[in-house]
Amino acid sequence: MSTTRVATLTRAVWTEALGIEVDESTDFFLGGGHSFLAIDIVARLGDELGVEIPLRALFDQPVLGEFTAVVEQIVQSGPAA
């Protein structure tokens, strides 16, 4: 499991939102996630990290490790305009 700030935060947000322990292979939707939780997760992560995370990112990459990689790329690209 990646130990970057983004990875740690993303894992914590998913754990809280889904109410289960998650790891890099956890699929958001198979773990009980749905569209309203997805909206909450991307909003919380975006606020915490100071970037805009498209909701589509979670739908396109529903596995925690893959979603985290996308979020890390967004963070490296810089803050939202």
C-alpha positions as CSV (number, residue, x, y, z in Angstrom):
1,M,0.0,0.0,0.0
2,S,1.3,3.4,-0.9
3,T,2.1,5.6,2.1
4,T,1.8,9.0,0.4
5,R,-0.4,11.7,2.1
6,V,-2.8,11.3,-0.8
7,A,-3.0,7.5,-0.4
8,T,-3.4,7.7,3.4
9,L,-6.1,10.3,3.1
10,T,-8.0,8.5,0.3
11,R,-7.9,5.3,2.2
12,A,-9.2,7.0,5.3
13,V,-12.1,8.7,3.5
14,W,-13.1,5.4,1.7
15,T,-12.9,3.5,5.1
16,E,-15.2,6.1,6.7
17,A,-17.6,6.4,3.8
18,L,-18.0,2.7,3.2
19,G,-17.8,1.6,6.8
20,I,-15.4,-1.2,6.0
21,E,-11.6,-1.7,6.2
22,V,-10.3,-1.1,2.7
23,D,-7.0,-1.8,0.8
24,E,-5.6,-1.1,-2.6
25,S,-7.7,-3.8,-4.2
26,T,-11.1,-2.7,-2.8
27,D,-13.7,-1.9,-5.4
28,F,-15.8,1.1,-4.3
29,F,-19.0,-0.3,-5.7
30,L,-18.5,-3.9,-4.5
31,G,-17.7,-2.5,-1.1
32,G,-21.2,-0.9,-0.9
33,G,-20.5,2.4,-2.6
34,H,-23.1,4.3,-4.6
35,S,-23.3,7.6,-6.5
36,F,-24.2,9.7,-3.4
37,L,-21.2,8.3,-1.5
38,A,-19.0,8.9,-4.6
39,I,-20.1,12.6,-4.7
40,D,-19.2,12.9,-1.0
41,I,-15.8,11.3,-1.4
42,V,-14.6,13.4,-4.3
43,A,-15.9,16.5,-2.6
44,R,-14.1,15.7,0.7
45,L,-10.9,14.7,-1.0
46,G,-11.0,17.8,-3.2
47,D,-11.5,20.1,-0.3
48,E,-8.8,18.4,1.8
49,L,-6.2,18.4,-1.0
50,G,-7.1,21.8,-2.6
51,V,-7.9,20.4,-6.0
52,E,-10.9,19.6,-8.1
53,I,-11.4,15.8,-8.6
54,P,-13.9,14.9,-11.3
55,L,-16.6,12.6,-10.2
56,R,-16.0,10.6,-13.3
57,A,-12.6,9.6,-11.9
58,L,-14.2,7.4,-9.3
59,F,-16.6,5.8,-11.8
60,D,-13.7,5.2,-14.2
61,Q,-11.3,3.9,-11.6
62,P,-13.4,2.3,-8.8
63,V,-10.5,0.3,-7.3
64,L,-8.8,2.2,-4.5
65,G,-5.3,1.8,-5.8
66,E,-6.2,2.9,-9.2
67,F,-8.3,5.8,-8.0
68,T,-5.5,6.9,-5.7
69,A,-3.1,7.0,-8.6
70,V,-5.5,9.3,-10.5
71,V,-5.9,11.6,-7.5
72,E,-2.1,11.8,-7.0
73,Q,-1.8,12.8,-10.7
74,I,-4.4,15.5,-10.2
75,V,-2.6,16.8,-7.0
76,Q,0.7,16.9,-8.9
77,S,-0.9,18.9,-11.7
78,G,-1.7,21.7,-9.2
79,P,-4.6,23.3,-7.4
80,A,-8.0,24.0,-9.0
81,A,-8.4,27.3,-10.8
